[in-house]
């Protein structure tokens, strides 16, 4: 019983939860307006598009893959939707165009990784530039402001009269579904198996290529939804939409305890890391910290999360080796 309690207290999600609570309490005491309804709604709404992109990326990293083109896919999807709207397409048609564009981008990444056998880091680094370049090819330096009122209202309304913005609803619905799929379904066990021991997964007959391809496609689709939400938030379709946002997405995922070596991590940790980043960003904005300094803080958080992940892995390996040696000594016959 005591060992189980210590194990739970030592879990990364527990440490993250303690950090979140501490940061919120300290910020509420030292930063005026931190707990105001307007600040809470604005802070969450500003991260609602980023939040969506963290979910499929977490699953990809668990399988030892990565997609750093998510922000560019979101930007390209919103550019396609804006271009459709500028040609007098209906809002439904523009949304369909954005979703198809995101799905196609994700499928292209998946094809390069699973069929052409290219490294996902190199592929998505290339498509990060490719998809962003296509945004400027489609729109040039123009900004399309003919955004449907329904989409703008969706990103400015509150959820059932609460302080939560309505545009966080897709994340609130999809996060539990991703958690169930990862932690309670056979698909999740296959994802962990692929990342934990790829050779064993291959010998056991798991269709690694199909699963990875599906995850890349889902990543593209989720990025497209994020791009649509960003259109509503900014009331425009711009070629530089969500530019550089992949850094924030990666920071949240790694800070949430997803191992960059694959095979480990939980959706609950990603959610807690998201809350931590939202709170930190809110405090910096209320203290009039420049956007450049905020970017520096995010970069420090990313390095810090990778450092902690590496330290935790080394400590876990040492504890495991110590237990094995202890068991071997107990198994030796006494003279």
Legacy VTK file of the C-alpha trace (Angstrom):
# vtk DataFile Version 3.0
C-alpha trace
ASCII
DATASET POLYDATA
POINTS 335 float
0.000 0.000 0.000
2.798 2.391 0.937
4.731 1.501 -2.207
1.667 2.221 -4.364
1.161 5.593 -2.659
4.802 6.562 -3.181
4.581 5.430 -6.791
1.547 7.658 -7.423
3.129 10.630 -5.676
6.238 10.191 -7.777
4.359 10.114 -11.082
5.037 12.997 -13.445
1.316 13.834 -13.649
1.205 14.325 -9.861
4.228 16.625 -9.969
2.648 18.579 -12.825
-0.631 18.916 -10.936
1.255 20.284 -7.923
3.049 22.790 -10.164
-0.240 23.901 -11.710
-1.905 24.419 -8.322
1.134 26.280 -6.975
1.357 28.549 -10.015
-2.359 29.380 -9.909
-2.294 30.187 -6.182
0.847 32.330 -6.426
-0.455 34.114 -9.527
-3.841 34.785 -7.930
-2.131 36.419 -4.953
0.559 38.384 -6.793
-1.057 39.248 -10.140
-4.168 41.446 -10.136
-6.883 40.271 -12.519
-5.501 36.758 -12.917
-8.716 35.080 -11.743
-11.070 37.520 -13.441
-13.625 35.979 -15.768
-12.367 38.027 -18.716
-8.746 36.930 -18.238
-9.638 33.263 -17.803
-11.825 33.243 -20.905
-9.293 35.139 -23.011
-6.314 33.052 -21.888
-8.044 29.742 -22.612
-9.471 30.961 -25.910
-6.049 32.078 -27.144
-4.744 28.513 -26.655
-7.811 26.634 -27.950
-6.282 26.114 -31.400
-2.910 25.034 -29.992
-4.588 22.607 -27.581
-6.097 20.575 -30.422
-2.751 20.014 -32.114
-1.178 18.539 -28.965
-3.454 15.459 -28.898
-2.404 13.618 -32.094
1.191 14.793 -31.695
1.363 13.075 -28.299
0.322 9.776 -29.887
2.807 10.190 -32.728
5.704 10.810 -30.355
4.740 7.737 -28.330
5.240 5.725 -31.549
8.712 7.320 -31.932
7.587 9.657 -34.712
7.056 13.420 -34.753
5.167 16.025 -36.767
6.583 19.539 -36.531
4.537 20.766 -39.494
1.264 20.990 -37.527
1.213 24.806 -37.402
1.962 25.052 -41.119
-0.848 22.592 -41.872
-3.195 24.721 -39.771
-2.071 27.824 -41.643
-2.487 26.166 -45.054
-5.940 24.834 -44.143
-7.142 28.263 -43.048
-5.631 29.795 -46.213
-7.565 27.303 -48.351
-10.754 28.107 -46.475
-10.141 31.839 -46.829
-9.475 31.460 -50.546
-12.734 29.535 -50.942
-14.627 32.235 -49.047
-13.085 34.940 -51.251
-14.569 33.113 -54.256
-18.024 33.301 -52.635
-18.168 29.700 -51.465
-20.544 28.836 -48.651
-19.156 28.557 -45.098
-19.842 24.804 -45.122
-17.895 24.393 -48.371
-14.986 26.464 -47.004
-14.843 24.323 -43.851
-14.901 21.152 -45.971
-12.036 22.517 -48.094
-9.994 23.262 -44.958
-10.578 19.798 -43.503
-9.687 18.087 -46.785
-6.530 20.192 -47.079
-5.443 19.257 -43.557
-6.211 15.587 -44.140
-4.252 15.621 -47.408
-1.236 17.263 -45.732
-1.275 14.706 -42.923
-1.632 11.849 -45.399
1.318 13.193 -47.389
3.473 13.204 -44.260
2.311 9.690 -43.438
3.047 8.473 -46.965
6.598 9.828 -46.868
7.256 8.211 -43.478
5.518 4.832 -43.852
5.825 4.127 -47.575
8.983 5.966 -48.588
10.582 5.090 -45.216
11.901 8.600 -44.563
12.621 9.972 -41.102
9.599 11.843 -39.758
11.714 14.655 -38.299
13.280 15.377 -41.698
10.006 14.938 -43.597
7.966 17.258 -41.387
10.805 19.776 -41.231
10.575 19.934 -45.005
6.786 20.073 -45.120
6.813 22.768 -42.413
8.470 25.026 -44.999
6.539 23.537 -47.943
3.066 24.025 -46.492
3.902 27.512 -45.199
5.217 28.436 -48.625
1.956 27.252 -50.192
0.103 29.646 -47.878
1.929 32.553 -49.510
1.448 31.062 -52.968
-2.323 30.967 -52.407
-2.787 34.307 -50.647
0.384 36.240 -51.371
0.581 39.077 -48.876
-3.211 39.431 -48.789
-5.357 38.917 -45.718
-8.925 37.700 -46.196
-11.339 39.232 -43.713
-14.624 37.876 -45.103
-14.946 35.350 -42.278
-18.434 33.938 -41.553
-20.089 35.531 -38.523
-20.946 32.089 -37.136
-17.250 31.163 -36.908
-16.336 34.482 -35.286
-19.208 34.149 -32.803
-18.126 30.584 -31.988
-14.718 31.821 -30.863
-16.072 34.766 -28.886
-18.969 33.156 -26.994
-18.837 31.428 -23.614
-19.711 27.805 -22.919
-23.167 27.537 -21.301
-22.739 30.779 -19.369
-19.455 29.693 -17.745
-16.073 31.414 -17.884
-14.924 28.813 -20.403
-14.858 29.981 -24.028
-16.940 28.031 -26.520
-13.956 27.401 -28.808
-12.344 25.111 -26.193
-15.314 22.730 -26.591
-13.687 20.648 -29.400
-10.690 20.010 -27.143
-12.906 19.152 -24.149
-14.757 16.616 -26.299
-11.769 15.130 -28.108
-9.263 14.926 -25.228
-11.276 12.228 -23.348
-11.747 10.334 -26.629
-8.000 10.356 -27.277
-7.394 9.266 -23.668
-9.850 6.375 -23.985
-8.346 5.288 -27.299
-4.807 5.412 -25.889
-5.358 3.939 -22.430
-8.441 1.712 -22.754
-8.524 0.333 -26.292
-6.413 -2.177 -28.262
-5.272 0.635 -30.567
-3.629 2.354 -27.611
-1.825 -0.800 -26.578
-0.508 -1.151 -30.121
0.696 2.463 -30.078
2.600 1.868 -26.831
4.009 -1.402 -28.196
5.265 0.262 -31.381
7.034 2.978 -29.431
8.213 0.815 -26.547
9.840 -1.919 -28.609
9.552 -1.536 -32.403
11.337 -4.813 -33.156
9.008 -6.847 -30.948
6.005 -5.034 -32.409
7.143 -5.952 -35.903
7.685 -9.616 -35.048
4.290 -9.811 -33.350
2.582 -8.790 -36.574
1.459 -5.270 -35.688
0.745 -3.149 -38.740
3.024 -0.334 -37.729
2.837 1.477 -41.051
-0.949 1.576 -41.092
-1.160 2.860 -37.512
1.467 5.548 -38.075
-0.127 6.621 -41.344
-3.483 6.956 -39.579
-1.932 9.053 -36.811
-0.329 11.430 -39.324
-3.674 11.785 -41.118
-5.448 12.507 -37.824
-2.747 15.046 -36.976
-3.438 16.834 -40.245
-7.193 16.805 -39.652
-6.839 18.174 -36.121
-4.485 20.855 -37.376
-7.116 21.877 -39.918
-9.696 22.287 -37.147
-7.139 24.362 -35.234
-6.688 26.527 -38.323
-10.438 27.118 -38.559
-10.589 28.103 -34.900
-7.684 30.485 -35.436
-9.615 32.061 -38.318
-12.463 32.801 -35.931
-10.142 34.101 -33.232
-8.350 36.524 -35.544
-11.351 37.213 -37.839
-9.098 36.685 -40.848
-7.308 34.135 -43.000
-3.644 35.052 -43.158
-0.653 33.248 -44.736
1.284 33.629 -41.482
-1.468 32.192 -39.269
-0.037 30.278 -36.287
3.497 30.900 -37.541
5.991 29.407 -35.063
3.238 27.803 -32.994
4.779 24.344 -33.379
7.246 25.316 -30.625
4.394 25.821 -28.153
2.751 22.536 -29.207
5.990 20.586 -28.737
6.618 22.243 -25.376
3.203 21.219 -24.051
3.584 17.631 -25.267
7.067 17.102 -23.836
6.246 18.963 -20.628
3.261 16.628 -20.285
5.598 13.673 -19.869
5.503 12.220 -23.376
8.903 10.594 -23.831
10.775 11.717 -26.940
12.147 8.155 -27.112
8.621 6.783 -27.427
6.586 4.213 -25.534
5.661 6.411 -22.545
3.238 9.192 -21.711
-0.383 9.914 -20.850
-2.999 12.323 -22.183
-3.681 13.541 -18.631
-0.109 14.830 -18.451
-0.573 16.743 -21.715
-3.771 18.347 -20.370
-1.997 19.415 -17.176
0.928 20.815 -19.166
-1.560 22.772 -21.274
-3.092 24.308 -18.148
0.386 25.159 -16.868
1.387 26.892 -20.126
-1.938 28.779 -20.282
-1.449 29.993 -16.709
2.165 31.002 -17.285
1.327 32.844 -20.513
-1.545 34.639 -18.778
0.713 35.844 -15.963
3.348 37.115 -18.406
0.743 38.990 -20.432
-0.816 40.583 -17.347
2.646 41.734 -16.301
3.132 43.316 -19.749
5.985 41.000 -20.675
6.823 41.315 -24.375
5.930 38.560 -26.831
9.654 37.970 -27.449
10.237 37.295 -23.749
7.204 35.013 -23.703
8.738 33.048 -26.578
11.949 32.793 -24.581
10.006 31.410 -21.618
8.396 28.781 -23.850
11.824 27.787 -25.188
13.199 27.456 -21.664
10.187 25.324 -20.733
10.854 23.032 -23.716
14.496 22.494 -22.740
13.491 22.062 -19.100
10.895 19.430 -19.989
13.404 17.457 -22.089
15.970 17.684 -19.290
13.498 16.412 -16.704
12.409 13.610 -19.022
16.027 12.513 -19.435
16.670 12.681 -15.686
13.514 10.704 -14.921
14.537 8.015 -17.416
17.997 7.703 -15.848
16.580 7.515 -12.313
14.052 4.904 -13.400
16.788 2.817 -15.029
18.946 2.995 -11.900
16.071 1.991 -9.632
15.184 -0.888 -11.945
18.782 -2.144 -12.054
19.048 -1.881 -8.267
15.895 -3.940 -7.818
17.186 -6.582 -10.219
20.472 -6.862 -8.327
18.576 -7.077 -5.038
16.381 -9.890 -6.371
19.414 -11.796 -7.652
21.092 -11.522 -4.248
17.951 -12.822 -2.532
17.794 -15.725 -4.958
21.358 -16.825 -4.181
21.542 -19.789 -1.779
22.833 -18.955 1.685
25.814 -20.957 2.970
LINES 1 336
335 0 1 2 3 4 5 6 7 8 9 10 11 12 13 14 15 16 17 18 19 20 21 22 23 24 25 26 27 28 29 30 31 32 33 34 35 36 37 38 39 40 41 42 43 44 45 46 47 48 49 50 51 52 53 54 55 56 57 58 59 60 61 62 63 64 65 66 67 68 69 70 71 72 73 74 75 76 77 78 79 80 81 82 83 84 85 86 87 88 89 90 91 92 93 94 95 96 97 98 99 100 101 102 103 104 105 106 107 108 109 110 111 112 113 114 115 116 117 118 119 120 121 122 123 124 125 126 127 128 129 130 131 132 133 134 135 136 137 138 139 140 141 142 143 144 145 146 147 148 149 150 151 152 153 154 155 156 157 158 159 160 161 162 163 164 165 166 167 168 169 170 171 172 173 174 175 176 177 178 179 180 181 182 183 184 185 186 187 188 189 190 191 192 193 194 195 196 197 198 199 200 201 202 203 204 205 206 207 208 209 210 211 212 213 214 215 216 217 218 219 220 221 222 223 224 225 226 227 228 229 230 231 232 233 234 235 236 237 238 239 240 241 242 243 244 245 246 247 248 249 250 251 252 253 254 255 256 257 258 259 260 261 262 263 264 265 266 267 268 269 270 271 272 273 274 275 276 277 278 279 280 281 282 283 284 285 286 287 288 289 290 291 292 293 294 295 296 297 298 299 300 301 302 303 304 305 306 307 308 309 310 311 312 313 314 315 316 317 318 319 320 321 322 323 324 325 326 327 328 329 330 331 332 333 334
